[in-house]
């Protein structure tokens, strides 16, 4: 685990979720979506965070229990949330998130694919696959990312 002078570094191996959450006032979710991380952003976590904390989720919509976020905001646990991902995309006009000025919703648009670069990677991966070599940017099915 990395240590940075003047910064309290916490790693999954040496900190409990409760200890982690109690020291976080800005939580940015960048996790891969796996069985273990689905619903990880929930009322139990939010209630361990300091009052008036902030949440940013740019990973996957299924990480967040949406009703739990609304409850945490009503309780003053989460002051503001910036969300780029949702369980249902695009976010329906009738969704309660639209009623909160303290929830900032952005469209889940990662980037525009560079067609020349994508074609090159596909061609390289075809050659690697035929040669039995590891592929570029391969996703581990065991890990889920």
Number of C-alpha atoms within 10 A of each C-alpha: 9 6 9 8 6 6 7 8 13 15 10 9 7 11 12 11 12 14 13 17 19 15 14 16 17 17 17 15 17 12 15 15 18 14 11 9 14 17 17 17 21 18 20 14 16 27 17 17 23 17 17 15 19 21 21 18 20 19 19 20 21 18 26 23 17 19 13 17 22 19 15 22 22 11 14 16 22 25 17 20 24 16 22 20 23 23 13 10 11 11 18 11 9 8 9 13 20 14 10 12 10 15 21 14 16 14 12 17 8 8 6 6 8 8 9 8 10 11 11 11 15 13 12 13 18 14 13 14 13 8 9 9 11 10 15 12 8 9 10 8 7 7 10 10 11
